[in-house]
Amino acid sequence: MKFIFSLFTVAFLAMSCNTSKENMNANNVKAPNTKPTDQIKGTKEISNYYTTKSITYTTRSRLTFWYIDISEAYITYSTDPYLKETKTVVCNKDDWQAIKRLLREIDTKLLATLKAPTEKRLYDGAAHTTFSVREGDIVFVTPTFDEGEPPAQIKKLVNKVLSIKENRLKL
C-alpha cells in the first residue's frame, strides 16, 4: 500500500511540474537580464535604491535592543524592538568613507558563512547580534554572534559602527 501511494505521489508531482513549465512557456515568461532600473526610466528613487549600500547592526537580548542602519546619507537608529520609534541623523562623510574602505576589505557574499568566535549568547551571557550589508535589493546577513565579539573578518567594520554609535549617536 505504501509503495502504491509513493508511486502515485511521484507521478502527481511530476505532472504538476510539467504543467508549470508549460504554463511559463505558453506565457513567454522570461527572467529579465536587465536591472529594474533599466526598465523604469526617470524614477530617481528606484534607481537610487538599486545602487545604494547600507549596513545594519542589530543587537537584541531580553532587556536591550539596538538597531543602527548606516547609509551614505543617513544614520537611522532605534532602541525600540518593533522599530516604531526611530531617529535619523545625517551621516558624516568621513564616517561613510571609512565604512566604504572597510567594506572593500571583505567579501559580502561570504557573510552568511562566518562563524562566531564565542557562544555566550546561547546561555544569555551576551546579546545576540547580527550584521548585514545591503547592496541594492540584496541583503547579506551574518549568523548571530555575541555582542562585542564579531567574527575576525568583520571586526574592524563592526568596531567602526560601534564607534559611530558611541560618539555620534550617544546611545
ChimeraX commands (.cxc) that place a marker at each C-alpha (Angstrom):
marker #1 position 0.00,0.00,0.00 radius 0.5
marker #1 position 2.84,2.38,0.88 radius 0.5
marker #1 position 4.51,1.58,-2.41 radius 0.5
marker #1 position 1.37,2.40,-4.40 radius 0.5
marker #1 position 0.89,5.66,-2.51 radius 0.5
marker #1 position 4.53,6.64,-3.09 radius 0.5
marker #1 position 4.25,5.83,-6.78 radius 0.5
marker #1 position 1.06,7.88,-7.08 radius 0.5
marker #1 position 2.69,10.87,-5.27 radius 0.5
marker #1 position 5.76,10.85,-7.52 radius 0.5
marker #1 position 3.59,10.68,-10.66 radius 0.5
marker #1 position 1.39,13.53,-9.43 radius 0.5
marker #1 position 4.36,15.79,-8.63 radius 0.5
marker #1 position 5.98,15.08,-11.99 radius 0.5
marker #1 position 2.80,16.04,-13.82 radius 0.5
marker #1 position 2.35,19.24,-11.84 radius 0.5
marker #1 position 5.94,20.33,-12.56 radius 0.5
marker #1 position 5.43,19.77,-16.28 radius 0.5
marker #1 position 2.21,21.78,-16.17 radius 0.5
marker #1 position 4.04,24.70,-14.54 radius 0.5
marker #1 position 6.75,24.61,-17.21 radius 0.5
marker #1 position 4.16,24.53,-19.99 radius 0.5
marker #1 position 2.31,27.49,-18.50 radius 0.5
marker #1 position 5.50,29.53,-18.27 radius 0.5
marker #1 position 6.43,28.69,-21.86 radius 0.5
marker #1 position 2.91,29.48,-23.07 radius 0.5
marker #1 position 3.04,32.91,-21.43 radius 0.5
marker #1 position 6.58,33.58,-22.72 radius 0.5
marker #1 position 7.71,34.43,-19.21 radius 0.5
marker #1 position 11.44,35.07,-19.18 radius 0.5
marker #1 position 13.63,36.27,-16.40 radius 0.5
marker #1 position 14.84,39.75,-17.25 radius 0.5
marker #1 position 18.55,40.14,-17.93 radius 0.5
marker #1 position 18.45,43.80,-17.02 radius 0.5
marker #1 position 18.29,45.55,-13.71 radius 0.5
marker #1 position 14.94,47.03,-12.74 radius 0.5
marker #1 position 16.45,50.49,-13.11 radius 0.5
marker #1 position 16.96,49.82,-16.82 radius 0.5
marker #1 position 13.28,49.03,-17.24 radius 0.5
marker #1 position 11.91,52.11,-15.47 radius 0.5
marker #1 position 13.34,55.34,-16.79 radius 0.5
marker #1 position 13.14,58.65,-14.98 radius 0.5
marker #1 position 12.46,57.36,-11.48 radius 0.5
marker #1 position 15.36,58.58,-9.40 radius 0.5
marker #1 position 14.22,56.94,-6.16 radius 0.5
marker #1 position 14.06,53.49,-7.73 radius 0.5
marker #1 position 17.44,53.82,-9.43 radius 0.5
marker #1 position 19.00,55.03,-6.18 radius 0.5
marker #1 position 17.52,52.06,-4.31 radius 0.5
marker #1 position 19.27,49.54,-6.53 radius 0.5
marker #1 position 22.65,51.23,-6.21 radius 0.5
marker #1 position 22.55,52.18,-2.53 radius 0.5
marker #1 position 24.66,50.44,0.03 radius 0.5
marker #1 position 23.89,50.39,3.70 radius 0.5
marker #1 position 24.98,48.43,6.71 radius 0.5
marker #1 position 22.80,47.38,9.61 radius 0.5
marker #1 position 23.90,46.38,13.09 radius 0.5
marker #1 position 21.26,44.83,15.36 radius 0.5
marker #1 position 21.70,43.69,18.95 radius 0.5
marker #1 position 18.96,42.08,20.98 radius 0.5
marker #1 position 18.70,40.46,24.36 radius 0.5
marker #1 position 15.97,40.15,26.96 radius 0.5
marker #1 position 16.45,43.72,28.16 radius 0.5
marker #1 position 18.18,45.63,25.39 radius 0.5
marker #1 position 17.72,46.30,21.72 radius 0.5
marker #1 position 19.82,48.42,19.34 radius 0.5
marker #1 position 19.21,48.94,15.67 radius 0.5
marker #1 position 21.64,51.02,13.64 radius 0.5
marker #1 position 21.38,51.40,9.87 radius 0.5
marker #1 position 24.09,53.48,8.19 radius 0.5
marker #1 position 23.94,54.62,4.58 radius 0.5
marker #1 position 25.77,57.32,2.69 radius 0.5
marker #1 position 23.18,59.95,3.56 radius 0.5
marker #1 position 21.69,58.94,6.91 radius 0.5
marker #1 position 22.12,57.02,10.13 radius 0.5
marker #1 position 18.86,55.56,11.38 radius 0.5
marker #1 position 18.78,54.14,14.88 radius 0.5
marker #1 position 16.34,52.84,17.42 radius 0.5
marker #1 position 16.12,51.15,20.78 radius 0.5
marker #1 position 12.53,50.07,20.10 radius 0.5
marker #1 position 12.46,46.37,19.06 radius 0.5
marker #1 position 9.37,47.00,16.90 radius 0.5
marker #1 position 11.07,49.95,15.13 radius 0.5
marker #1 position 8.02,52.13,15.68 radius 0.5
marker #1 position 10.19,54.89,17.10 radius 0.5
marker #1 position 13.29,55.56,15.03 radius 0.5
marker #1 position 15.56,58.56,14.84 radius 0.5
marker #1 position 17.59,59.70,11.86 radius 0.5
marker #1 position 20.69,61.86,11.71 radius 0.5
marker #1 position 22.86,62.91,8.78 radius 0.5
marker #1 position 25.82,60.62,8.16 radius 0.5
marker #1 position 29.22,62.23,8.36 radius 0.5
marker #1 position 31.06,61.90,5.02 radius 0.5
marker #1 position 34.29,60.85,6.74 radius 0.5
marker #1 position 32.47,58.06,8.57 radius 0.5
marker #1 position 30.88,56.82,5.35 radius 0.5
marker #1 position 34.22,56.89,3.50 radius 0.5
marker #1 position 35.79,54.86,6.31 radius 0.5
marker #1 position 32.93,52.35,6.13 radius 0.5
marker #1 position 33.27,52.07,2.33 radius 0.5
marker #1 position 37.00,51.46,2.70 radius 0.5
marker #1 position 36.38,48.72,5.28 radius 0.5
marker #1 position 33.64,47.18,3.13 radius 0.5
marker #1 position 36.09,46.80,0.25 radius 0.5
marker #1 position 38.25,44.59,2.50 radius 0.5
marker #1 position 35.55,41.94,2.99 radius 0.5
marker #1 position 33.61,39.71,0.62 radius 0.5
marker #1 position 29.98,40.46,1.43 radius 0.5
marker #1 position 28.79,37.31,-0.32 radius 0.5
marker #1 position 30.55,35.25,2.37 radius 0.5
marker #1 position 28.93,36.98,5.36 radius 0.5
marker #1 position 26.46,34.12,5.82 radius 0.5
marker #1 position 29.32,31.64,6.23 radius 0.5
marker #1 position 31.12,33.45,9.05 radius 0.5
marker #1 position 31.45,31.66,12.38 radius 0.5
marker #1 position 31.07,33.38,15.74 radius 0.5
marker #1 position 34.26,33.19,17.84 radius 0.5
marker #1 position 32.35,32.82,21.13 radius 0.5
marker #1 position 28.96,31.43,22.13 radius 0.5
marker #1 position 27.96,33.31,25.28 radius 0.5
marker #1 position 24.65,34.31,23.66 radius 0.5
marker #1 position 23.49,30.70,23.86 radius 0.5
marker #1 position 23.19,30.90,27.66 radius 0.5
marker #1 position 22.26,34.62,27.97 radius 0.5
marker #1 position 25.87,35.61,28.60 radius 0.5
marker #1 position 25.78,38.14,25.76 radius 0.5
marker #1 position 23.25,39.76,23.46 radius 0.5
marker #1 position 22.51,38.25,20.04 radius 0.5
marker #1 position 23.97,40.44,17.32 radius 0.5
marker #1 position 23.64,40.38,13.55 radius 0.5
marker #1 position 25.39,42.46,10.94 radius 0.5
marker #1 position 24.11,42.93,7.41 radius 0.5
marker #1 position 25.15,44.70,4.24 radius 0.5
marker #1 position 22.56,45.81,1.70 radius 0.5
marker #1 position 23.69,46.28,-1.87 radius 0.5
marker #1 position 20.66,47.46,-3.80 radius 0.5
marker #1 position 17.94,44.90,-3.25 radius 0.5
marker #1 position 20.25,42.14,-1.99 radius 0.5
marker #1 position 20.95,41.82,1.74 radius 0.5
marker #1 position 23.88,39.78,3.04 radius 0.5
marker #1 position 23.45,38.82,6.72 radius 0.5
marker #1 position 25.80,37.21,9.20 radius 0.5
marker #1 position 24.71,34.46,11.53 radius 0.5
marker #1 position 24.22,35.73,15.09 radius 0.5
marker #1 position 27.29,36.38,17.16 radius 0.5
marker #1 position 27.97,37.69,20.67 radius 0.5
marker #1 position 27.77,41.42,21.20 radius 0.5
marker #1 position 31.29,42.84,21.19 radius 0.5
marker #1 position 32.78,39.62,19.76 radius 0.5
marker #1 position 32.25,39.71,15.98 radius 0.5
marker #1 position 33.93,37.28,13.59 radius 0.5
marker #1 position 37.50,38.34,12.80 radius 0.5
marker #1 position 36.70,39.11,9.13 radius 0.5
marker #1 position 34.27,41.92,10.05 radius 0.5
marker #1 position 35.76,43.05,13.38 radius 0.5
marker #1 position 37.14,46.38,12.05 radius 0.5
marker #1 position 33.85,47.23,10.36 radius 0.5
marker #1 position 31.78,46.37,13.44 radius 0.5
marker #1 position 34.14,48.40,15.63 radius 0.5
marker #1 position 33.66,51.38,13.29 radius 0.5
marker #1 position 29.86,51.05,13.62 radius 0.5
marker #1 position 30.19,50.84,17.41 radius 0.5
marker #1 position 32.42,53.92,17.48 radius 0.5
marker #1 position 29.82,55.84,15.45 radius 0.5
marker #1 position 27.17,54.64,17.90 radius 0.5
marker #1 position 29.14,55.83,20.92 radius 0.5
marker #1 position 30.50,59.11,19.52 radius 0.5
marker #1 position 27.80,60.30,17.14 radius 0.5
marker #1 position 24.55,58.87,18.50 radius 0.5
marker #1 position 25.35,58.93,22.21 radius 0.5
marker #1 position 23.46,55.68,22.88 radius 0.5
marker link #1:1,2 radius 0.2
marker link #1:2,3 radius 0.2
marker link #1:3,4 radius 0.2
marker link #1:4,5 radius 0.2
marker link #1:5,6 radius 0.2
marker link #1:6,7 radius 0.2
marker link #1:7,8 radius 0.2
marker link #1:8,9 radius 0.2
marker link #1:9,10 radius 0.2
marker link #1:10,11 radius 0.2
marker link #1:11,12 radius 0.2
marker link #1:12,13 radius 0.2
marker link #1:13,14 radius 0.2
marker link #1:14,15 radius 0.2
marker link #1:15,16 radius 0.2
marker link #1:16,17 radius 0.2
marker link #1:17,18 radius 0.2
marker link #1:18,19 radius 0.2
marker link #1:19,20 radius 0.2
marker link #1:20,21 radius 0.2
marker link #1:21,22 radius 0.2
marker link #1:22,23 radius 0.2
marker link #1:23,24 radius 0.2
marker link #1:24,25 radius 0.2
marker link #1:25,26 radius 0.2
marker link #1:26,27 radius 0.2
marker link #1:27,28 radius 0.2
marker link #1:28,29 radius 0.2
marker link #1:29,30 radius 0.2
marker link #1:30,31 radius 0.2
marker link #1:31,32 radius 0.2
marker link #1:32,33 radius 0.2
marker link #1:33,34 radius 0.2
marker link #1:34,35 radius 0.2
marker link #1:35,36 radius 0.2
marker link #1:36,37 radius 0.2
marker link #1:37,38 radius 0.2
marker link #1:38,39 radius 0.2
marker link #1:39,40 radius 0.2
marker link #1:40,41 radius 0.2
marker link #1:41,42 radius 0.2
marker link #1:42,43 radius 0.2
marker link #1:43,44 radius 0.2
marker link #1:44,45 radius 0.2
marker link #1:45,46 radius 0.2
marker link #1:46,47 radius 0.2
marker link #1:47,48 radius 0.2
marker link #1:48,49 radius 0.2
marker link #1:49,50 radius 0.2
marker link #1:50,51 radius 0.2
marker link #1:51,52 radius 0.2
marker link #1:52,53 radius 0.2
marker link #1:53,54 radius 0.2
marker link #1:54,55 radius 0.2
marker link #1:55,56 radius 0.2
marker link #1:56,57 radius 0.2
marker link #1:57,58 radius 0.2
marker link #1:58,59 radius 0.2
marker link #1:59,60 radius 0.2
marker link #1:60,61 radius 0.2
marker link #1:61,62 radius 0.2
marker link #1:62,63 radius 0.2
marker link #1:63,64 radius 0.2
marker link #1:64,65 radius 0.2
marker link #1:65,66 radius 0.2
marker link #1:66,67 radius 0.2
marker link #1:67,68 radius 0.2
marker link #1:68,69 radius 0.2
marker link #1:69,70 radius 0.2
marker link #1:70,71 radius 0.2
marker link #1:71,72 radius 0.2
marker link #1:72,73 radius 0.2
marker link #1:73,74 radius 0.2
marker link #1:74,75 radius 0.2
marker link #1:75,76 radius 0.2
marker link #1:76,77 radius 0.2
marker link #1:77,78 radius 0.2
marker link #1:78,79 radius 0.2
marker link #1:79,80 radius 0.2
marker link #1:80,81 radius 0.2
marker link #1:81,82 radius 0.2
marker link #1:82,83 radius 0.2
marker link #1:83,84 radius 0.2
marker link #1:84,85 radius 0.2
marker link #1:85,86 radius 0.2
marker link #1:86,87 radius 0.2
marker link #1:87,88 radius 0.2
marker link #1:88,89 radius 0.2
marker link #1:89,90 radius 0.2
marker link #1:90,91 radius 0.2
marker link #1:91,92 radius 0.2
marker link #1:92,93 radius 0.2
marker link #1:93,94 radius 0.2
marker link #1:94,95 radius 0.2
marker link #1:95,96 radius 0.2
marker link #1:96,97 radius 0.2
marker link #1:97,98 radius 0.2
marker link #1:98,99 radius 0.2
marker link #1:99,100 radius 0.2
marker link #1:100,101 radius 0.2
marker link #1:101,102 radius 0.2
marker link #1:102,103 radius 0.2
marker link #1:103,104 radius 0.2
marker link #1:104,105 radius 0.2
marker link #1:105,106 radius 0.2
marker link #1:106,107 radius 0.2
marker link #1:107,108 radius 0.2
marker link #1:108,109 radius 0.2
marker link #1:109,110 radius 0.2
marker link #1:110,111 radius 0.2
marker link #1:111,112 radius 0.2
marker link #1:112,113 radius 0.2
marker link #1:113,114 radius 0.2
marker link #1:114,115 radius 0.2
marker link #1:115,116 radius 0.2
marker link #1:116,117 radius 0.2
marker link #1:117,118 radius 0.2
marker link #1:118,119 radius 0.2
marker link #1:119,120 radius 0.2
marker link #1:120,121 radius 0.2
marker link #1:121,122 radius 0.2
marker link #1:122,123 radius 0.2
marker link #1:123,124 radius 0.2
marker link #1:124,125 radius 0.2
marker link #1:125,126 radius 0.2
marker link #1:126,127 radius 0.2
marker link #1:127,128 radius 0.2
marker link #1:128,129 radius 0.2
marker link #1:129,130 radius 0.2
marker link #1:130,131 radius 0.2
marker link #1:131,132 radius 0.2
marker link #1:132,133 radius 0.2
marker link #1:133,134 radius 0.2
marker link #1:134,135 radius 0.2
marker link #1:135,136 radius 0.2
marker link #1:136,137 radius 0.2
marker link #1:137,138 radius 0.2
marker link #1:138,139 radius 0.2
marker link #1:139,140 radius 0.2
marker link #1:140,141 radius 0.2
marker link #1:141,142 radius 0.2
marker link #1:142,143 radius 0.2
marker link #1:143,144 radius 0.2
marker link #1:144,145 radius 0.2
marker link #1:145,146 radius 0.2
marker link #1:146,147 radius 0.2
marker link #1:147,148 radius 0.2
marker link #1:148,149 radius 0.2
marker link #1:149,150 radius 0.2
marker link #1:150,151 radius 0.2
marker link #1:151,152 radius 0.2
marker link #1:152,153 radius 0.2
marker link #1:153,154 radius 0.2
marker link #1:154,155 radius 0.2
marker link #1:155,156 radius 0.2
marker link #1:156,157 radius 0.2
marker link #1:157,158 radius 0.2
marker link #1:158,159 radius 0.2
marker link #1:159,160 radius 0.2
marker link #1:160,161 radius 0.2
marker link #1:161,162 radius 0.2
marker link #1:162,163 radius 0.2
marker link #1:163,164 radius 0.2
marker link #1:164,165 radius 0.2
marker link #1:165,166 radius 0.2
marker link #1:166,167 radius 0.2
marker link #1:167,168 radius 0.2
marker link #1:168,169 radius 0.2
marker link #1:169,170 radius 0.2
marker link #1:170,171 radius 0.2
view
